[in-house]
Amino acid sequence: MNSYHIRVAGREDESFLREMLYQSLYVPEGEEPFSRDILEEPFMKKYVEN
């Protein structure tokens, strides 16, 4: 049996969350990936800040 512990995300999780957000961006095959600067856009930052 698996056991899980769920906790509230904290500041220490921000770098992990930013990386997962970046990795989740869809890039069509053959296209250039997004610049990591996209994570600084307000429509993206809101998912990791605070």
C-alpha angles and dihedrals in degrees: 000000000000122000123205134191116202118197138171113268115249139191090277089065097055098095091049092048092049091051093048091048091052092047091051094061112113114236116181115234112276094020126115115257119248119270111254086240087081087078088068093060113107093237089059102033092062090072095060107027122096 
